Structure formats: C-alpha cells, structure tokens
Amino acid sequence: MKIVTAYSGGLDTSVMIPWLRENYGGAEIIAYTGDLGQQEDLSGIKAKALATGASHAIVDDLRERFVEEFIWPAVMASALYEGTYPLHTALGRPLLAQRLVEVAIDHGADAVAHGCTGKGNDQVRFEVTQMALAPQLKTIAPLREWELLTRDAEVDYALERGIPIPVTKEKPYSIDKNIWGCAIECGEMEDLWAEPPPDAWQLTKDPSHAPRGSVELKLTFDQGIPVAIDDRRMGGVALLEYLNELAGNFGVGRIDMVENRVVGLKSREIYEAPAATLVHMAHTELERVCLDRATFNYKRKVAQDFANLIYDGQWFSPLREALQAFVEESQRTVTGEVRIRVSAGLARITGRRSPFSLYEEGLATYHEGDTFDRTAAEGFMQIYGLMNKTVAERRRQSGQPAFRRRKPHQG
C-alpha cells in the first residue's frame, strides 16, 4: 500500500509516519509539505520525514499560489468568519488538500492521510476537498483511529521511538502558521477565563512592549487587491511579509475568540493576523467609498456566506464559485488608496481616496458650496414614512396604541 500523508513536522504528523507503517502493513509513506509562508526550515522538515520512515518527501513552495488563488479572493469577498477570524488556516487547507491529491495521483498512491483531529474543522476541509477532486482515493485519519487519545500520549510515543518533536508536556501548544496568520490552541488556553500565556504568541509583540509613537503607511488597491505600499509596487507575498513584520512589531492583529466549529462544538481560538488586520481594514474602508449603499450592504451578506463556505471546507463547491463571480464584479471599482496609522496594539484609518469614489463633498458639506437640495427632503419624508404612518392610523382607529412599550425585565 502507498500512502501520501500531509506532513508539517508538528507533533501529530511526526507521530503519524511510524504509526502508519506499523498499522498499515509496512505501507510506503510519501510525506508532503506545502510552504504557505510558515517561515520554517523546510529542508529540515524534509530530512525529518525521511529519518522517521518516509520513503520520499516532497516540499513545494506554494506561497504565491496561496496568495493569488486563495487569500486575495477572500479579501475581495471581505471574508471574516463570524465577523472576526481572517480564515488563514481554513484558506490554506484546500490548497494543501488539492496538492495532496495531485501528488497521490502522480505517484500512484492508494490513499491520502492527514493529521487532523476527530473534533476539529480541518478533517472536513481535507476530506471534502479530496472527495471533490479525487473520490477514488481512500482517506486515512490516524487521529480518529489510534490509541493515542491525548497529546501527552503522543509525546510519550514519539519519545519512545526517538522522534524529535516541537512540543513538550510543559508547552503543549498546537500551532498552525502561514503567511496570512497564526493559530495557537491547547494547553491552559482551553480555560476560557485564562489569559493566553506570553510565550504562546508567535507573530506579534506584546503591545505594552511595542515601539513608542506610530507609523503611517499607504495601501494601494487595484480592483479589490492590494498592490503597493507607500507607492512601491509589490507582489502579494512580499506585501504580506512586510505588513506582518510592521504590524506584528506593534502588537497589532491579536485575536482571542470563542467560535463555532463545523462539528457542532465551541472552541476557544487564539489567532494572530497582523497583515490580514490591516488589509481587511483598508479594503472595507475603500468599499465604503466606492460601492453604492445597496451593493455594499448586500455584499456584507455575501461576505458571511463566503466566509462560512471557506470555514466549512467548501472551497471546491459550485456555490463558492458562483459567489466569487459576484464578488469579482463588485470589485471592478474598488481601486484607490487608504492611509493607516499603526501604533501599539492599534491600527486606524487616517485617509482614503479613489478615482471611483461616490463621495461628493458638495452634497456632504454643511458649509459654503452645498449642492444638496434641502427642499426635496420634505417630499422624500412623506413617501419614506408613508407605511409607518398608515399602520399608526389603522391602530389608532381600532383603539390600539401606535407603539407598544416593552415591559421592564423582571429579574
């Protein structure tokens, strides 16, 4: 049997290679690692996979593809899960799963394997992608099968076999990092009342230790995609790396939230998203300037649906493709510049401009040069409030109050 397994070099996947060989009749294991900008020694990861029993180890640089094909569509869609999470892990999984399938087909493998837990979201993202792209392949999920029911048991298993692992029982964090952000969970953070320990954070400096003062930068967008910083054109990878370093140094982008997982439970998630925080903030502000009210508000609804599809592992679905067509059309005029000031733990908009701006100073001003026809407001009010007026009159005629007061809470 030949199995292609997703391999990160973390605790779960470090244990998986020997476990798969021991439990699947000495199967040939091909380890696959995708570089999504996690800033790790991938040559070391490759050597580690081979040393722990893989017959072949493949490492791909997927950073540009990740940014262009997954991150930018999510930015254009304003996709934030439950209004907060920029979806960095959720966006990376369909690309990794797609490549896992492609490698399996190229090498004539019988199955693909992943290191996702039975109570997590990632199992859904890997397996639904595999079913959408190559349903003929078998999926193996060791963490749903094996006897290692706790992370401590996994640590013991690895130590018994001399497998180097990046965690200890004292620091049992699960960390997933890429160019769009970082997720940290497990350990004392499973207590909702406990503050994340200082050593858990990976990309951001404690805001109380951030540099004094502030830095102002200008982000330029072309049809919904950031293309330059301070008038310097940059590719997507370089742009995000620059923003991650700048915002992370000021402690911007820390997220601590309780979210609803696909499998029906709630989990406490700690995220870091320095670049994503600035990009989403600037993009939304530019949309406020360039989109008409109806389109802007309707796109808020689409953004929620788009984010849910990503989170739920439905990237390769007809609905996501259809929604993306709407999103791309909505972004044709989202071109311009947004100025952001970054300081300790804070980012705020200080300016915005666009050749497609729908803001008219003459209509908005209360000073000289006002072009708004105030006399038209009276007729507008008569029409706009007509239904409310009609309802009130009918209630009055039937002896009902025009408006029912809410009863005070009896606590």
Secondary structure as UniProt FT lines:
FT   STRAND          2..6
FT   HELIX           11..23
FT   TURN            24..26
FT   STRAND          28..35
FT   HELIX           42..51
FT   TURN            52..53
FT   STRAND          56..61
FT   HELIX           63..66
FT   HELIX           67..71
FT   HELIX           72..76
FT   TURN            77..78
FT   TURN            82..84
FT   HELIX           88..106
FT   TURN            107..108
FT   STRAND          111..113
FT   TURN            118..119
FT   HELIX           122..133
FT   TURN            135..136
FT   STRAND          138..140
FT   HELIX           142..145
FT   HELIX           151..160
FT   TURN            161..162
FT   STRAND          174..178
FT   TURN            179..180
FT   STRAND          181..185
FT   HELIX           187..190
FT   TURN            192..193
FT   HELIX           198..200
FT   HELIX           207..209
FT   STRAND          214..222
FT   TURN            223..224
FT   STRAND          225..229
FT   TURN            230..231
FT   STRAND          232..233
FT   HELIX           236..249
FT   TURN            250..251
FT   STRAND          254..260
FT   TURN            262..263
FT   STRAND          266..272
FT   HELIX           274..290
FT   HELIX           293..311
FT   TURN            312..313
FT   TURN            315..316
FT   HELIX           318..330
FT   TURN            331..333
FT   STRAND          336..343
FT   TURN            344..345
FT   STRAND          346..353
FT   TURN            355..356
FT   HELIX           361..364
FT   TURN            368..369
FT   TURN            374..375
FT   HELIX           376..384
FT   HELIX           386..397
FT   TURN            398..399
//
